[in-house]
Amino acid sequence: MSNYQEKFIIGLGNPGKRYDNNRHNIGFLFIQKFAEKYNSKFVLKNKLKSKYSEFISDEAIYRMFMPNTFMNNSGEAIRAILDWFKVDKDKLIVVVDDIDIPLGKIRVRKKGSSGGHNGLKSIINHLNSKEFLRIRIGIGSPPLIENNKKSNTISHVLGNFSIQEKLILDKIFCKLIESLQKLNDNNENSIICELNSFKD
């Protein structure tokens, strides 16, 4: 497979049925949607600390991961993936939720802080670097109930998507899949601009 371009796409989330449709699991939901398009199944790989799926399309091999470590320890799985495949962090594409971005918007950066996201924080700690491609999908801010912002945030991110929100997600996921399939070393910046200006 030496002639194939390899794409390492990691969706972040929490393992377990109770979290399946949580807003915090948007990375898992995206990865599953992408693999589903190619009828590609996931298998738990303990050495990768992840559920793993792979498929080939248009001379690219897609390696898809859903860490089995829970969100706050996502960096353990990322480290295991890089070590096993012997690839550098610049090959990574990490997909996460973001409460500071409105639902229906996407933000892509090649480096940056965690922005308070525990999954990104764990990855930065385990890689000792802020330089990896991350795709943040907006889930919107929680509605303000009384003055307990922390409690509101937790219930919001661990809450499930509504039917209406899922329709918006479908459009985002379709756009992301299309863009990631076009992505290569020569057009990375233009794809990033395209995704950052996306409106559902």
Stockholm file with secondary structure:
# STOCKHOLM 1.0

chainA/1-200         MSNYQEKFIIGLGNPGKRYDNNRHNIGFLFIQKFAEKYNSKFVLKNKLKSKYSEFISDEAIYRMFMPNTFMNNSGEAIRAILDWFKVDKDKLIVVVDDIDIPLGKIRVRKKGSSGGHNGLKSIINHLNSKEFLRIRIGIGSPPLIENNKKSNTISHVLGNFSIQEKLILDKIFCKLIESLQKLNDNNENSIICELNSFKD
#=GR chainA/1-200 SS CTTSEEEEEEECCCCSGGGTTBGGGHHHHHHHHHHHHTTCCCEEEGGGTEEEEEEEETTEEEEEEEESSCGGGHHHHHHHHHHHHTCCGGGEEEEEEETTSCTTCEEEESSCCCTTCHHHHHHHHHHTCSCSEEEEEECCCCCCCTTCHHHHHHHHHTSBCCHHHHHHHHHHHHHHHHHHHHCCTTTHHHHHHHHHTCCC
#=GC SS_cons         CTTSEEEEEEECCCCSGGGTTBGGGHHHHHHHHHHHHTTCCCEEEGGGTEEEEEEEETTEEEEEEEESSCGGGHHHHHHHHHHHHTCCGGGEEEEEEETTSCTTCEEEESSCCCTTCHHHHHHHHHHTCSCSEEEEEECCCCCCCTTCHHHHHHHHHTSBCCHHHHHHHHHHHHHHHHHHHHCCTTTHHHHHHHHHTCCC
//
